[in-house]
Amino acid sequence: MQSETVKGGLHGNALIIDTGKRMWAQGGYRAFYRGLTMGVVGMFPYAAIDLGTFELVKKTYIARNVKRYNISPEDAAPGAVATAAIGGASGALGASIVYPLNLLRTRLQTQGTKAHPRTYTGIHDVWQQTVKGEGYRGLFKGLTPNLLKVVPAVSIVSS
């Protein structure tokens, strides 16, 4: 819906209904699930990287504090600020590594709209067109704004 809102165009429920009708006319039920596979595929490596990195850094932090201050592991646990920092860093790492999958998914989902008229035949085609037209750097287009959203969100959830 974000990519279809234009000045003077439909808004609210009218926009949703019109968009749904056009999607159905153009692609049937499949049009409503464009990009779903890439979303699911991207979720697993992100979670594995984020949670794995978070736990590894947290355990390392605790072990360092136990050794440095000669205290119990319970007392060596990171506080809220350290936990937030660890969560932000692990979330940023995970988001950065899987970002190309998110970008390709978004391009599949927004194809054929007024703002994104280019169309793709599938994930392989969107990959090829992106790399051919923008190089490998194009796979990371928009990463900074994404990190500005992800890092604070993950930091808050972790602490």
N, C-alpha and C positions, 0 to 999 in steps of 0.2 A: 504494500500500500504506500510505503514511503516513496518509492520511485515513480508512482503514478500521479501523485498530487501535483497539479499544475494550477497556476493562477487562473481563476475563472472557470475551473473544471468542477467536477463533482466532488463532494466531501461527505464524510460520515457514512451512514448506512447506504446511501445511494451509491457512493463510490465502491463500497464493498460488494454490493449486489451486482453492479455493472461489471466490475472486475471479475467476479465469479462467473458470470454468464459468458464473458469473453474468453476466459480461461477454458471453460467447458467446450465452447464452440471451437477453439483452436486446438485443444489436445485431449478432450475428455477427462476422465478421472486422473490420468497420468500427469496432467498439467498441475494438479494440486500437490503433487509429490516431487516436483522437480528439485533436485539438489538434496533430497532426503538421504540417499545413500552416502553422499560425501559428508553430510552432517554427522551421521552415525559413525562412519569410518574415522572421521577426525576426532570424535569424542573420546574414543578409547586411547589413542596415543597421548592426547592431551592429559587425560586423567592419570595415566600411568606415569608420565614425565612429571607432572605437577605433584602428585602424591608421593611418588618415589623420591623426588628431589627434596621435598619438604621433610619427609621422615629421615632421610640420610643427613641432611643439614642439622635437623633438630637433635638427632642422636649424637652427632659429632659435637655440637654445642654443649650438650649435657656431659659427655665424656670429658671434654676439655675443662669444663667447670668443676667436675668431680676431682680431676687430677690437680688442677691449679689451686683450688681452695680447700681440698681435702674435706668435701662435704658429701652428703648422700645424694643419689640421683634425683630423689624427689625435691630436694632443696636446690638442685642445680638446674632445674627446668627453666626454660626461657620465660621471661615475663611477657606481658602483653605487647610491648613495643618490639621486642626481639621476635616474638611469634609473628607479628604483623609483617616485619621486615623479611623474615624467612618465607612467609606465605606469598608476599609480593614478588620476591625473587623467583621462587619456584613457579609461580603462576606466569610470570613474564617469560621464563625459559620455555615452559610448555606451550604458551600461546605463540611464541616466536617460531618454534619448530614446526607447529602444525598450521601456521598461518597460511601457507600456500593452499592447503586444502580448503580452508575457510574462504579464501578469495575465489577459488575456482567454483565452490558451491554457490557463493553469492552471484557470480557471473551467470551461472546456470539458472538460478532463480529469477534474475532480473532481465534475462534476455528477451528481446522482442518488445520491450516497453519503449515509450517515447524517449526516455532518458538513456536507454541502452538498447538501440535498435539491432545490434549485431546478434546473430543467432548461432547456436552451436548444435552439433549432432549428439554430443555426449561429453563425458569427462575427458576422454582422450583428445577430442577436438578442441575443447576449451583450453586444455594444457598446451597443445601445439600452437594454437593461435596466439595465446598469451606470450609464450616464449619467443615465437617468431616475430611478433609485432613489438614486444617490449623488452625482450631478453629475459634472463633469469631474475633480474632485479624487479621485473614486472610482477613476479609472483609474491613480492613483499610490498606492493603498493598499498599504502594505507596502514602499515604496521604500527607506526607511531601513534595515531589516534586510537587504534585498537588497544595498545598497551596503556594509554592514558585512561582507558575504561577498565581494562582487566586488572591491572596492578592494584588500584585502590579497592576494587570489589573483592579480590582474593585476599588482600591484606585484612580487610574488615571481617570476612568470614573466618579466616584462620585464627584471629585473636580472640 
